[in-house]
């Protein structure tokens, strides 16, 4: 009954108008499941997991055309104004651990999000996910509580409409602190997984700062799924498709990914972000076969996105997204040693 009520909550949540920015969009999303879905915490094979990602990207910003300008919005030198490239950056660090004593996972997350030339945000989340065994798989029911410090950077922005408090806000260097909550369901079986979650559930509860501007954060719903297809070949290969859908029931995005993995060590693939970009991905678990348990859990990943829209290019070259991923996990529960009295013939007869 509790699980049934949770599904009802997911699909009857209210969605409000968008006033501020949305969650950042990562290409390597399958490695960042806890960011989108708190129910996915503690799903890795290792007991304690560290995941860090750095995303660098560029975007265009245009100045408003001056009065009496021509249709090409030329500047004082008679040259066309083609926009200015601005760099954005996201840094995410996630730490989660499955704990046997509580039959669940706990996690903390830090996010630095500079996604426009006007905002430089820092976020912190803490969460818990209960794990329930169901039909050979594992259901995670998770919740996260988070704080986001929204900082408005100083700029030379001069809005035409001076009566709009939100536009005037971009001229200053104010900061705001919001509180919010995420919930999620994540089911994983040996060869596949599915998940559904809602982030920014409260719409951003203002703790400090001006309450009349940038008041609400858009709620986002995420639906994820993936499958591991083992190929019957002499060389151990697997093919792994993944999908991520994000929506606020006003707009939506779809990310599709296909990975090929060799012997659990090397992987590469392609990702298609609908109406945005095509990405190539590479990665490795360099110490997969190592006898050193402290090195086996290191994984490295890299991706580069090629924009498929005109807004994704600027004069002089591409403005794609670059991501680098580092993940490390290890087990801290020791295997039980065989102790007691008896004949060695009984202890080792099957070895």
N, C-alpha and C positions, 0 to 999 in steps of 0.2 A: 504493500500500500504506500509506503513512504517513497519508493521509487516512482510509482505512478504519479504521486503529487508533484514530485520534482519535475517530471516531464510536462505537467500542466503549467507549472510556473514558467518554464522556459518559453512556451509558445503563447503565453498570454501576457508577457511583459509589455508595459507601455513604452512607446518610443516618442521622443520629444524633438522639437526643431533643433537643428544644429547651430551652435553658437561659437564653438571653438574647434580646435584641431582634433584629428582622429589619432588612433593608435598608429605607430610607424609600421611600414610594410617591409618585411624582410624576405629576401629570396630563399634563404636557407631555413625556411619555416619548419620542416619536419624535425630539425634538431632543437627547435625552440618551442615545443609543445606547451610547456608550463606557462610561457608568456601569454599564449592565447587561451589556454584552458587549464585552470588550477587542478582539475581532476587528473591531469597527466603527470603530476609530480610523483617522483619515485618509480617511474616506469622503466628506467634503464636497468641493465643487469647488475650494475654495481650498487653497493649500498650508499655510498656518498659520491655525489656527482657535482662537478663544476663545469659550467658552460659559459664561455665568453665570446662575444661577437662584436666586430667593429664594422660599421657600414659607412661608406663615404659616397656621396652623390652630389650632383649639381642640378640646378634648376634656373629658370629664367625669371628675371624681374624687370618689368617695364615701367618707365616713368609715364605719367599721364601727359598727353599731348598738350602743348601750350595753346592758349587762345589764338584764333586766327591762323592756326597751322593748316597745312594742306592735308590731303587724304593720306599721304605717306608718313605723316607725323615726323617731318624732318627736323633736325636740330638747327642750331644757329649757323653751323657750317654748311648747311644744305644737304647733309648726309642723312640717310634714313636711320631712324632709331630702331635697332634690331634687338635691343634688350641687353641686360647685363647678367652674366653668369655668376651665381652665388653658390658657395659650397654648403652642403648640409652634412650632418654627422649624427649617427646614433651609436652609443656604446651600451651594451647590455651584459650584465653579469648575473647568472642564476646559480644558486646553490640549493640542492634538494637532497633529501635522504629518506630512505625507507627505514622505519624503526619497528622491529618485531613486537616489542612490548606493547605498543599502542595500535598495532595492526593498521598502520597508515604511514603517510609520508608528510614531512614538513619541509618548508622551503622559504628562502628569502631571495629577493630580486632587487637589483639596482639598475636604473635606466637614466642615461643622459641623452636628451633628445633635442637636437638643434635642427629643426626641419624647415625653417624659413629664416630669412635675415632679420626677423623681428622677435622671435621667441627662442629662448634657451632654457629648456626645462630639465629638472632633475626629479626622478621618481623613486619611491621605495615601496616594496610590497612584501608582505609576510602571509603565508598560507598553510593550510592543512588539507590533506586528502585522505579520506577513509577508503580502504581497499577491501572489496568483497569478492570472494571466489564464486563465479557463476559459470557452470557448464564448461569447464575446461579453460575459461578465461578469467579475467580480472576486471572488475568494475571499480573505477575511481570516482568518488563524489567529493569535489573540492570547493573550497572557498578561499578567497584572498582579500585581505584588507590592505589598502594602499594609500599613500600620500604623494601628491604631485606639487612641486614648487614650480609655478609658471612665472618665468622671468621675462619681462619685456625689455629687450636691449635698446640702448640709445640709438637713435637714427635721425636722419635728416628728412624723414617722411613729412610731407606737407599736404594734408588732405584738402580737397576742394570744398567738401561739405564739412563745415566746422561745428555743426549742431549734433553730429553723431559722436557720442561718447566713446564708442568702440574704436573709431578711427583716430580720435584725439589721443586715445590711450597709447597708440603706436608711436607717438612722438616722444614719450617719456621713457623712464627706466624703472617702472614699478614692478612689483612681484606679488604673487598670490599663492596661497597654500590651500589646496583642495584635498578632501577625503573622499574615497570611493571604495567600491566593493566589486569583486568578480566572482562568478560561480560557474561550475562546469561539471559535465559528465564525460567520462572517458572509459571506453571498454576496449581491452586489448586481448587478443587470442594469440596463439603461437605464430600465425602467419598473416594476421590482419588486425586493423584497429579502426575504430570510429569514435567521434567525439562531437559534442555540442556544448557551447558555452556562451556566456554573456559577460562582456566587460563594461566598465563604467556604469554599473547598474543603477547607481544613485544619481547619475548625471552631474557629479561634481559638487560636493557639499563644501561651500566656502568657509574655511576656518579663519583665515586672516586675509586682509586686503579689501579692495573695493568690491562691493557685492552687486553693483548695478551693471558691471561690464564683465564680459566673458564668464557669465554665471554658470552656464550649463555645458557639460561635455557630452558628446553624442554617445548614446548606448550602441554597442556593436554586438552582433551575434555572429559566431563562428561555427562552421561545420567542417570537420576534417575527416579524412579517411585515407587508408593506405593498405597495400597488400604486398606480400613477399612471395614471389613466384620462383621456385627452385627449378632450374633447368636440368633435365636429365642428360648431362653431357659428361665426358671424361674429365674436363676441366670444370671445377666447381664455380658456376656462375649463378647469380640470382638477378632477377629483374624486379624492380620495386617502383610501382606507380604510387603517387601521392596527389591529393587534392585538398585545397583550402578555399572555402567560400566565406566571404565576409559581407554582411548586409546590415543596414539600419532600416530596411523596408522603404527607403527612399532612393538609395543607390546600392550597388553591389559590386564586388570584385571577385574574380575567379583566378586562382593560381593552380596550374597543372605541372606536375614534375614526373619525369621518368629517369630512374637510376639503374645503372648496371654495376653490380658489385662482384669483384673477383675474390673468391676464397676468404671473404670477410676482411680483406686487407686493403684493396684499392677500390675506389668507386668513382664513377663519372656519369654525367647525364646532362639533360636539357630541361629547362623550365620555361613555361609560357605563361606570362601574366597578361590576361586578356585586356586588350586596349591599352597596354602599357609597354611591355618589353619582352624580349627573348633572352634567356640567360644560359651560359655554359657553366658547369660545375665540376670541380675536381676535389678529391679528398683521399686520405689514407689513414690507416691505423698502423703506424710504422713498426710497433713492437707487439703485433697481434700474437705471434708465436714465441714471444720471449718467455723465459722461465722466471723472470723478475716480475712479480705481481704488481709492483709499483709503477712499472713502465707499460704494462699491457693495456692500461686504460686510456692512453693518450690517443686522441683523434684530431686530425687537422683537416680543414675544409676551406675552399676558395670558390668564389663565384664572381662573374662579371656579366652585367646586363646590358644588352644593346637595345636602345629605345626603338619602338615601332611607331611613335607618334611624332608629329612635327614639333611639338613642344619639348620633345626630348633631345633636340639638337640645337646647337648654336653655331654661329659663324666660326669656322676654324676647326671643327671636329665634333666628335660625339660627347655626350654628357651622360654616360651610363653610370650604373651603380656598381660599386666594388665592395665585396664583403669578404672578411676573413674570420674563420671560426676556429676556436680552440676548445676542446672538451677533454676533461680528465675525470676518471672515476676509479675507485678502488674499494675493495671489500674489507671491512673491519671486524666482521664476525669470523672467528676462527672455527675451523671444522673440529668436531668432537674427536678427541683422541680415543683409541681403543684401550681400555684399561681393565684390570681384573686378573683373576688367576685362571689357569687352565693350560692344557697342552698346546704347544705350538703347532702340532699336526692339525688341530681343529681350527686354529686361527688362520692358517694359510693354505688349507687344503683346496680352496677354490681359486687361488691366485697362480 
